[in-house]
């Protein structure tokens, strides 16, 4: 399958995902590399032939979604069906660290026992253009602050995305309705998490460093076989709000 064919099929699936979420009345926003590219170059920089891909799905970006936690089981079942179709697409949800409550004035940034209230309006969906299609995403400044909030560390590969998004906000290509002051809670949350869970942060940094040092094929194989289970475990720990300070 050529890159152009892959791009075309991916966009069809992306539209189907958003249609399904809307039909099922699941509040959502697409985040991550797709959203960054929509704001910075309308999708031109998206790589549909990523080097070292372990399978077809890894040639393309994941569809990263912010959804309410009470919708996780429904969306998870749908995501599993997408992995098993002839043209597989991977959905990743980021609700393990962001407790998005669209019907409430407050949502929360969480990590085990940490729970930082944040205005839900910061996560209100908005539209952007991606390769000629509508993409439901977040305000660009809010999205900029999801890097690091989700997962605990800023990965080396995410730095260029953050720089590009920050520049797009600064020069007006990605217009934000919020200020840095509105988003201060994200930085406060990250500082508190590093202070309260230093072992987690150090381990995550070491893990990301090891993945970056590996050959791309090996790193992608590990992500394929190990990371899904690791993400499920972290999500459960976060929901249970266990305290790792005694470990």
Backbone bond lengths (Angstrom), bond angles and torsions (degrees), N, CA, C in turn:
res aa  C-N    CA-C-N  psi(-1)  N-CA   C-N-CA  omega(-1)  CA-C   N-CA-C  phi
1 X - - - 1.455 - - 1.529 109.20 -
2 X 1.317 116.57 130.43 1.458 120.87 -178.83 1.524 110.63 -74.95
3 X 1.325 115.74 166.09 1.464 120.65 178.25 1.520 110.38 -62.05
4 X 1.341 116.57 -40.66 1.466 119.83 179.66 1.521 111.31 -63.31
5 X 1.324 117.02 -40.59 1.470 121.04 178.24 1.525 110.47 -65.70
6 X 1.335 115.81 -41.03 1.461 120.17 178.50 1.517 110.79 -62.63
7 X 1.337 116.92 -45.01 1.462 121.64 178.82 1.530 110.69 -59.03
8 X 1.314 116.22 -46.67 1.469 120.74 -178.17 1.522 111.38 -62.00
9 X 1.328 116.97 -46.13 1.467 120.67 -179.94 1.525 110.89 -66.16
10 X 1.330 117.19 -38.55 1.457 120.28 179.59 1.529 110.95 -62.49
11 X 1.321 116.85 -43.74 1.462 120.49 -179.57 1.531 111.10 -64.35
12 X 1.325 116.73 -35.82 1.468 119.74 175.63 1.524 109.75 -62.53
13 X 1.334 116.69 -44.46 1.468 120.85 -179.71 1.523 111.26 -67.47
14 X 1.327 117.02 -38.71 1.461 120.23 178.27 1.520 110.53 -61.75
15 X 1.319 116.75 -42.44 1.462 120.35 177.31 1.528 110.44 -64.36
16 X 1.327 116.79 -39.00 1.469 120.32 178.84 1.523 111.49 -65.21
17 X 1.329 116.95 -38.67 1.460 121.05 178.33 1.528 110.36 -62.25
18 X 1.335 116.52 -48.06 1.458 119.76 -178.92 1.533 111.23 -65.16
19 X 1.336 116.60 -37.64 1.469 119.94 177.84 1.521 110.72 -64.34
20 X 1.322 116.80 -43.13 1.475 121.00 178.87 1.527 110.46 -61.10
21 X 1.316 117.28 -45.60 1.460 120.71 -179.62 1.522 111.24 -62.08
22 X 1.312 116.70 -41.81 1.464 120.21 178.15 1.526 111.32 -66.00
23 X 1.328 116.74 -43.58 1.463 120.22 179.66 1.518 112.33 -64.33
24 X 1.335 116.36 -33.51 1.459 121.51 179.41 1.533 111.92 -86.05
25 X 1.314 116.34 2.31 1.464 122.55 179.49 1.541 112.28 57.08
26 X 1.322 114.91 42.58 1.465 121.48 176.49 1.528 107.90 -97.72
27 X 1.325 119.04 113.92 1.471 119.55 174.63 1.530 109.48 -62.10
28 X 1.320 117.32 135.04 1.462 118.88 -176.17 1.519 110.80 -156.18
29 X 1.322 114.12 162.77 1.463 122.12 168.92 1.520 107.52 -148.19
30 X 1.323 116.52 134.29 1.457 121.68 174.62 1.525 108.06 -80.98
31 X 1.330 116.64 130.15 1.460 121.26 -179.12 1.533 108.80 -125.11
32 X 1.330 117.01 -163.78 1.456 120.24 176.91 1.519 113.60 74.58
33 X 1.340 115.64 -153.82 1.463 121.10 -171.22 1.528 113.14 -64.62
34 X 1.335 117.61 -34.26 1.464 119.49 178.70 1.522 110.86 -61.78
35 X 1.333 115.92 -46.58 1.460 120.19 -178.39 1.521 111.21 -67.54
36 X 1.324 117.39 -40.86 1.472 120.32 178.10 1.518 110.12 -59.18
37 X 1.323 116.07 -46.57 1.465 119.32 -178.97 1.521 111.56 -65.24
38 X 1.329 117.50 -35.44 1.471 120.17 177.28 1.523 110.75 -59.73
39 X 1.320 117.02 -39.90 1.460 120.91 -178.35 1.525 113.46 -80.21
40 X 1.324 117.29 -28.47 1.464 119.40 -173.93 1.522 113.63 -95.53
41 X 1.338 117.98 -37.04 1.467 119.72 -178.19 1.522 112.94 -149.07
42 X 1.345 116.55 18.93 1.467 123.45 177.67 1.522 113.08 57.98
43 X 1.341 116.92 27.10 1.458 121.08 173.55 1.511 115.25 103.93
44 X 1.335 118.06 -4.66 1.465 120.47 -175.54 1.525 113.00 -62.86
45 X 1.328 117.98 -28.57 1.464 120.86 -175.26 1.530 113.83 -89.61
46 X 1.320 118.40 -1.22 1.462 120.27 -178.39 1.519 109.85 -69.05
47 X 1.330 116.21 130.98 1.463 122.62 -179.08 1.529 108.71 -95.01
48 X 1.324 116.88 119.77 1.459 121.50 177.65 1.527 111.72 -104.86
49 X 1.315 115.69 17.82 1.462 120.34 175.73 1.526 108.16 -146.63
50 X 1.325 115.70 58.81 1.456 121.01 -175.50 1.521 111.21 -61.98
51 X 1.335 117.51 134.32 1.473 120.31 -178.90 1.523 111.38 -67.47
52 X 1.336 115.42 144.94 1.459 120.48 176.99 1.502 114.52 76.67
53 X 1.334 117.86 13.87 1.464 120.26 -177.73 1.523 110.95 -60.32
54 X 1.334 115.54 134.39 1.462 121.05 179.75 1.520 111.03 -79.40
55 X 1.324 117.35 -32.16 1.459 122.21 178.68 1.525 108.72 -149.04
56 X 1.317 116.56 -178.89 1.461 121.05 -176.87 1.523 111.78 -59.53
57 X 1.336 117.26 -42.56 1.465 120.57 -177.64 1.522 112.14 -60.74
58 X 1.348 117.22 -33.17 1.456 120.21 -178.44 1.527 112.89 -77.20
59 X 1.320 117.32 -10.40 1.469 119.27 173.96 1.524 110.70 -69.14
60 X 1.331 116.14 -21.58 1.462 121.95 -173.40 1.531 109.39 -114.53
61 X 1.331 117.34 163.74 1.468 119.26 174.97 1.526 110.54 -69.78
62 X 1.337 115.57 150.93 1.460 120.16 170.00 1.531 108.67 -69.55
63 X 1.320 115.28 158.03 1.457 120.49 170.88 1.521 106.61 -97.20
64 X 1.332 116.98 98.66 1.462 122.23 -177.72 1.517 109.09 -85.73
65 X 1.339 116.29 127.25 1.457 121.38 -174.64 1.522 111.89 -123.11
66 X 1.325 114.99 137.86 1.459 121.46 165.17 1.515 106.72 -98.21
67 X 1.329 116.68 121.60 1.462 122.58 179.07 1.527 108.30 -137.93
68 X 1.332 118.00 161.46 1.469 119.28 173.43 1.528 110.48 -66.74
69 X 1.307 116.59 149.52 1.456 120.34 -177.90 1.519 113.14 -63.20
70 X 1.320 117.58 -30.51 1.459 118.57 -178.45 1.533 112.37 -74.32
71 X 1.334 116.87 -3.11 1.465 121.23 176.69 1.532 111.90 -104.90
72 X 1.325 116.95 2.36 1.464 120.66 -172.36 1.524 112.64 -63.22
73 X 1.335 117.66 -41.76 1.467 120.28 -178.03 1.523 110.81 -64.66
74 X 1.328 116.87 -44.65 1.465 121.06 -179.90 1.521 110.90 -62.40
75 X 1.343 116.28 -48.50 1.459 120.22 -179.15 1.525 110.83 -67.21
76 X 1.332 116.87 -34.62 1.456 120.37 178.81 1.518 112.12 -63.06
77 X 1.328 117.19 -40.61 1.466 120.88 178.02 1.526 110.85 -64.91
78 X 1.332 115.67 -41.15 1.464 119.60 177.59 1.526 110.53 -64.87
79 X 1.338 117.04 -42.68 1.467 121.51 179.72 1.523 110.89 -60.59
80 X 1.329 117.27 -38.91 1.460 121.38 -179.78 1.525 110.36 -63.84
81 X 1.331 117.16 -37.25 1.462 120.12 179.27 1.527 111.40 -66.34
82 X 1.331 116.72 -31.70 1.466 120.14 179.96 1.525 111.83 -70.70
83 X 1.322 116.51 -29.24 1.466 120.27 179.80 1.518 111.83 -70.01
84 X 1.330 117.04 -25.71 1.459 121.44 -172.87 1.523 113.53 -100.74
85 X 1.331 117.48 6.64 1.457 119.86 179.19 1.533 109.81 -88.97
86 X 1.334 118.06 165.48 1.470 120.76 -177.77 1.524 113.67 -56.09
87 X 1.342 117.13 -35.25 1.462 120.74 175.19 1.528 106.96 -112.79
88 X 1.337 117.07 91.61 1.470 120.33 -173.21 1.520 112.98 -74.96
89 X 1.328 115.68 142.07 1.455 122.96 175.16 1.522 107.67 -131.57
90 X 1.327 116.50 139.31 1.460 121.03 -177.55 1.513 111.25 -101.79
91 X 1.329 116.06 125.33 1.459 122.46 172.50 1.514 108.54 -102.81
92 X 1.326 116.82 130.48 1.463 122.35 173.03 1.530 107.71 -120.22
93 X 1.323 117.18 134.47 1.461 120.11 177.29 1.528 109.72 -105.20
94 X 1.341 116.60 148.37 1.465 120.86 -176.49 1.523 111.46 -112.70
95 X 1.336 116.24 19.26 1.463 119.30 -176.50 1.521 113.48 -76.58
96 X 1.344 118.60 -2.52 1.468 120.05 176.35 1.526 110.97 -64.91
97 X 1.334 117.19 -31.04 1.462 121.15 -176.98 1.525 113.30 -111.03
98 X 1.312 116.24 -17.25 1.467 120.74 177.98 1.527 108.01 -119.88
99 X 1.299 116.24 110.85 1.460 122.20 177.57 1.524 107.49 -88.23
100 X 1.319 114.77 86.88 1.461 122.88 -173.54 1.526 109.51 -80.37
101 X 1.329 116.44 121.79 1.460 122.51 -178.33 1.525 109.21 -125.87
102 X 1.325 116.85 82.29 1.465 120.49 -173.39 1.522 114.80 -63.46
103 X 1.332 117.48 -22.82 1.466 120.32 -179.10 1.530 112.20 -88.35
104 X 1.333 115.85 -2.56 1.460 120.46 -177.13 1.528 110.12 -115.54
105 X 1.326 116.14 157.10 1.463 120.30 177.09 1.521 111.21 -66.96
106 X 1.341 116.38 -29.37 1.457 121.19 -177.50 1.519 111.86 -118.40
107 X 1.327 115.13 137.47 1.452 122.73 164.81 1.522 106.17 -110.79
108 X 1.355 117.81 -175.30 1.463 119.17 -175.86 1.524 111.22 -141.84
109 X 1.336 115.04 141.75 1.454 122.65 167.09 1.520 105.82 -94.19
110 X 1.323 117.32 123.27 1.465 119.90 -171.66 1.523 112.24 -129.34
111 X 1.305 114.49 153.02 1.465 122.79 168.45 1.516 106.50 -158.48
112 X 1.327 115.63 102.20 1.458 120.90 -176.82 1.525 111.18 53.76
113 X 1.318 119.17 -110.63 1.464 119.05 -177.10 1.527 113.39 -84.43
114 X 1.318 117.71 -11.32 1.462 120.09 176.97 1.526 110.12 -74.50
115 X 1.307 116.39 138.46 1.455 121.58 176.48 1.525 108.93 -150.15
116 X 1.336 115.52 101.07 1.454 121.62 -177.50 1.529 109.77 -102.41
117 X 1.323 119.38 118.51 1.466 120.29 176.49 1.523 111.08 -68.73
118 X 1.316 115.24 140.97 1.456 121.79 179.07 1.526 107.95 -141.96
119 X 1.315 117.02 143.18 1.467 120.40 -178.71 1.528 110.71 -61.84
120 X 1.319 116.60 126.12 1.464 120.49 -178.52 1.519 112.15 -62.14
121 X 1.323 117.42 -25.52 1.463 119.55 -179.38 1.528 112.08 -62.59
122 X 1.342 117.43 -22.57 1.458 119.66 176.46 1.522 111.66 -63.41
123 X 1.331 116.85 -22.72 1.466 121.38 -178.23 1.525 112.93 -104.42
124 X 1.323 117.34 10.23 1.460 119.21 179.25 1.536 109.67 -62.38
125 X 1.333 117.21 130.65 1.468 120.10 -178.52 1.530 112.33 -65.22
126 X 1.314 114.88 151.21 1.453 121.62 172.68 1.522 107.90 -145.12
127 X 1.317 116.54 167.32 1.460 121.35 -174.86 1.526 111.64 -101.29
128 X 1.333 114.35 144.24 1.463 121.97 172.15 1.523 107.11 -139.40
129 X 1.314 116.29 168.72 1.468 121.07 -179.18 1.513 110.27 -104.81
130 X 1.336 115.74 132.77 1.461 121.57 179.31 1.522 108.80 -133.56
131 X 1.325 116.36 108.86 1.460 122.07 179.13 1.531 111.72 49.72
132 X 1.322 114.83 43.73 1.456 120.81 175.54 1.511 115.27 85.94
133 X 1.332 117.74 0.02 1.458 121.08 -179.02 1.532 110.49 -116.43
134 X 1.328 115.71 157.48 1.454 120.99 174.78 1.525 110.05 -77.28
135 X 1.325 115.72 136.17 1.454 121.85 177.10 1.518 108.34 -124.27
136 X 1.322 116.77 126.29 1.461 121.32 175.22 1.510 108.31 -85.65
137 X 1.317 116.70 116.94 1.458 120.78 -174.42 1.524 109.55 -140.83
138 X 1.342 116.58 -163.50 1.455 122.73 179.76 1.517 110.88 -104.72
139 X 1.308 115.79 167.01 1.459 120.78 168.61 1.534 107.93 -54.94
140 X 1.333 118.65 138.18 1.470 120.17 -174.64 1.526 114.23 -60.10
141 X 1.333 118.23 -34.75 1.466 118.67 -179.56 1.532 110.88 -71.37
142 X 1.315 116.82 -39.13 1.458 119.17 174.79 1.520 110.07 -60.55
143 X 1.331 116.08 -44.97 1.458 119.75 -177.97 1.521 111.93 -63.41
144 X 1.319 116.46 -37.23 1.463 120.02 177.28 1.525 110.52 -56.99
145 X 1.324 116.43 -36.71 1.459 120.29 -177.61 1.527 113.15 -83.15
146 X 1.330 118.19 -7.18 1.468 118.44 174.82 1.526 111.36 -73.33
147 X 1.336 116.79 -24.94 1.462 119.36 176.27 1.527 108.57 -67.54
148 X 1.296 116.51 126.89 1.466 120.89 -175.18 1.508 111.39 93.06
149 X 1.330 117.63 -44.37 1.467 119.75 175.07 1.520 109.40 -60.41
150 X 1.321 115.73 -46.09 1.460 121.25 178.10 1.527 108.68 -84.09
151 X 1.311 116.86 120.54 1.458 120.97 176.84 1.511 115.64 94.38
152 X 1.337 117.93 -25.29 1.458 119.77 173.62 1.511 115.94 104.74
153 X 1.340 117.80 -25.52 1.463 120.06 -178.64 1.527 108.90 -138.02
154 X 1.323 115.47 158.01 1.455 121.15 173.40 1.524 107.51 -90.66
155 X 1.320 115.79 117.48 1.455 120.10 -178.37 1.520 110.67 -78.41
156 X 1.329 115.19 150.03 1.460 120.66 -178.60 1.527 111.11 -55.80
157 X 1.331 116.92 -40.15 1.465 119.82 -176.93 1.529 112.38 -70.90
158 X 1.343 116.79 -16.56 1.468 119.55 179.89 1.522 112.84 -87.00
159 X 1.317 117.60 -15.91 1.472 120.40 -177.05 1.527 112.24 -59.02
160 X 1.361 119.40 -47.48 1.474 118.08 178.32 1.532 112.77 -60.38
161 X 1.327 117.55 -34.88 1.470 120.31 177.89 1.524 110.16 -64.67
162 X 1.338 116.14 -43.86 1.450 120.33 -179.40 1.526 111.24 -64.22
163 X 1.330 116.18 -42.02 1.465 120.41 179.41 1.528 110.22 -63.17
164 X 1.336 116.17 -45.35 1.463 120.10 -179.83 1.525 111.42 -62.69
165 X 1.337 116.71 -41.03 1.461 120.29 -179.82 1.524 111.00 -68.19
166 X 1.344 116.39 -42.09 1.469 119.98 178.35 1.523 110.80 -61.58
167 X 1.322 117.78 -39.47 1.461 121.22 178.85 1.525 110.78 -67.54
168 X 1.338 116.65 -37.76 1.466 119.97 178.98 1.523 111.34 -66.42
169 X 1.331 116.40 -36.02 1.469 120.33 175.99 1.529 110.08 -66.73
170 X 1.325 115.78 -43.54 1.463 121.10 -177.11 1.521 111.97 -64.28
171 X 1.346 116.82 -41.95 1.471 118.24 -176.22 1.527 113.70 -91.24
172 X 1.352 116.27 2.05 1.455 119.45 172.87 1.511 116.17 92.76
173 X 1.330 117.91 -4.07 1.472 118.85 177.50 1.527 110.96 -65.58
174 X 1.337 116.24 -34.29 1.462 122.13 176.82 1.529 106.96 -115.43
175 X 1.294 116.64 93.54 1.465 121.16 -174.51 1.522 110.61 -79.90
176 X 1.326 116.09 125.39 1.463 121.56 -179.80 1.515 110.51 -107.78
177 X 1.331 115.59 142.59 1.463 119.65 176.51 1.523 111.39 -92.10
178 X 1.349 116.51 0.55 1.456 120.54 -178.34 1.521 111.24 -115.62
179 X 1.325 115.45 160.93 1.465 122.00 177.21 1.525 109.55 -107.27
180 X 1.338 114.84 169.80 1.469 118.62 175.37 1.528 110.98 -61.72
181 X 1.312 115.99 -32.69 1.463 119.36 177.96 1.525 110.88 -63.72
182 X 1.323 116.84 -38.23 1.462 120.43 177.15 1.532 111.33 -59.66
183 X 1.330 115.60 -30.54 1.466 120.90 -173.56 1.529 113.53 -101.26
184 X 1.321 117.73 10.78 1.468 120.70 -178.71 1.526 112.96 -57.18
185 X 1.338 116.79 -29.99 1.455 120.41 -176.75 1.529 111.51 -59.93
186 X 1.321 118.36 -30.81 1.459 120.53 179.48 1.533 110.80 -63.44
187 X 1.330 116.27 -44.58 1.464 120.32 178.83 1.526 111.12 -66.88
188 X 1.320 116.71 -39.74 1.464 120.78 178.06 1.524 110.91 -62.26
189 X 1.308 115.29 -40.67 1.472 120.65 178.13 1.526 111.30 -63.56
190 X 1.323 117.43 -43.91 1.463 120.31 -178.21 1.522 111.67 -66.18
191 X 1.335 116.58 -38.44 1.469 120.15 177.28 1.522 110.35 -64.61
192 X 1.326 117.04 -44.49 1.461 121.02 -179.63 1.526 110.91 -65.02
193 X 1.306 118.04 -39.70 1.470 120.91 179.75 1.519 111.04 -65.22
194 X 1.323 116.36 -42.27 1.470 119.00 179.17 1.518 110.81 -64.03
195 X 1.335 117.24 -36.98 1.466 121.63 179.61 1.531 111.11 -70.78
196 X 1.316 117.58 -41.60 1.461 121.03 -174.80 1.520 112.73 -83.96
197 X 1.326 117.24 -28.94 1.465 120.36 -176.89 1.527 110.79 -128.90
198 X 1.325 117.56 60.91 1.472 120.18 -176.83 1.525 113.19 -64.08
199 X 1.336 117.39 -32.69 1.464 119.80 -179.73 1.527 110.02 -65.88
200 X 1.315 116.18 -42.03 1.468 120.02 178.43 1.521 110.40 -60.19
201 X 1.340 116.92 -48.35 1.462 120.49 -176.94 1.527 110.56 -63.38
202 X 1.336 117.69 -44.52 1.464 120.95 -179.72 1.524 111.07 -63.33
203 X 1.333 116.60 -41.05 1.459 120.75 179.36 1.522 110.99 -65.64
204 X 1.330 116.69 -42.24 1.462 120.37 179.97 1.525 110.76 -64.98
205 X 1.323 117.17 -40.44 1.459 120.44 177.77 1.528 111.29 -62.54
206 X 1.334 116.16 -41.95 1.461 120.34 179.16 1.527 110.99 -65.56
207 X 1.328 116.13 -40.58 1.459 121.68 179.62 1.527 110.85 -63.16
208 X 1.337 116.85 -47.60 1.455 119.83 -179.58 1.527 110.56 -65.35
209 X 1.328 117.02 -37.11 1.453 120.18 177.47 1.521 112.29 -63.94
210 X 1.332 116.17 -39.50 1.463 120.70 178.86 1.524 110.96 -65.67
211 X 1.324 117.03 -41.26 1.463 120.53 179.09 1.526 111.09 -63.72
212 X 1.330 116.10 -40.36 1.462 119.76 -179.33 1.527 111.88 -66.85
213 X 1.343 116.59 -29.25 1.459 120.47 -178.04 1.526 112.56 -82.00
214 X 1.317 117.25 -17.56 1.469 121.18 -177.97 1.523 111.43 -76.81
215 X 1.334 116.88 156.50 1.468 119.50 167.70 1.522 109.23 -56.85
216 X 1.327 117.03 143.62 1.457 120.54 -173.37 1.521 112.41 -58.39
217 X 1.326 117.86 -37.98 1.467 120.71 -179.31 1.521 110.58 -62.52
218 X 1.337 117.04 -43.72 1.462 120.73 -179.91 1.521 111.14 -66.78
219 X 1.332 116.73 -42.20 1.464 120.40 179.29 1.519 111.18 -62.62
220 X 1.325 116.87 -41.16 1.462 120.19 179.96 1.525 111.23 -67.76
221 X 1.343 117.50 -35.15 1.462 120.29 177.57 1.524 110.80 -64.98
222 X 1.329 116.53 -40.77 1.468 120.53 178.16 1.525 109.82 -64.29
223 X 1.308 117.09 -43.56 1.461 120.12 178.57 1.519 111.36 -61.26
224 X 1.319 116.12 -36.55 1.467 120.71 -178.91 1.526 111.76 -68.69
225 X 1.326 116.79 -41.40 1.460 120.31 -172.33 1.533 113.76 -93.75
226 X 1.335 117.55 -31.23 1.467 120.40 -170.13 1.521 113.57 -107.44
227 X 1.321 117.96 -42.61 1.459 120.18 -171.49 1.529 115.02 -61.02
228 X 1.338 119.97 -38.77 1.477 117.12 179.42 1.523 113.13 -56.96
229 X 1.338 117.30 -43.50 1.464 120.31 178.65 1.525 110.96 -67.53
230 X 1.325 116.82 -37.18 1.466 120.37 178.92 1.526 110.96 -64.40
231 X 1.327 116.86 -40.74 1.464 120.79 179.16 1.522 111.05 -64.65
232 X 1.334 116.77 -39.78 1.468 120.74 178.80 1.520 110.70 -64.27
233 X 1.335 116.37 -40.58 1.465 120.24 179.44 1.520 110.87 -64.87
234 X 1.345 116.91 -43.89 1.460 120.00 179.87 1.520 111.42 -64.56
235 X 1.335 115.98 -39.28 1.464 119.20 178.87 1.525 110.52 -62.38
236 X 1.336 117.22 -40.72 1.469 120.62 179.46 1.522 110.75 -66.53
237 X 1.340 116.39 -43.55 1.462 119.83 178.74 1.526 110.72 -61.00
238 X 1.316 115.72 -39.77 1.463 119.70 -178.89 1.519 111.20 -67.50
239 X 1.337 116.51 -39.75 1.461 119.65 178.28 1.523 110.61 -65.16
240 X 1.347 115.31 -40.57 1.467 119.37 -178.94 1.517 112.26 -74.40
241 X 1.349 116.18 -16.67 1.468 123.03 -179.01 1.517 112.23 54.11
242 X 1.357 115.39 46.60 1.447 119.14 173.65 1.513 110.35 -69.49
243 X 1.304 118.94 160.83 1.459 122.05 -176.35 1.507 108.90 -114.62
244 X 1.355 117.35 115.84 1.471 119.97 -176.79 1.521 113.01 -89.36
245 X 1.320 118.83 8.68 1.465 119.72 -178.68 1.525 111.39 -68.90
246 X 1.324 118.15 -20.96 1.454 120.78 -179.23 1.526 111.65 -90.13
247 X 1.318 117.37 -2.43 1.468 120.21 -175.58 1.518 110.95 -90.63
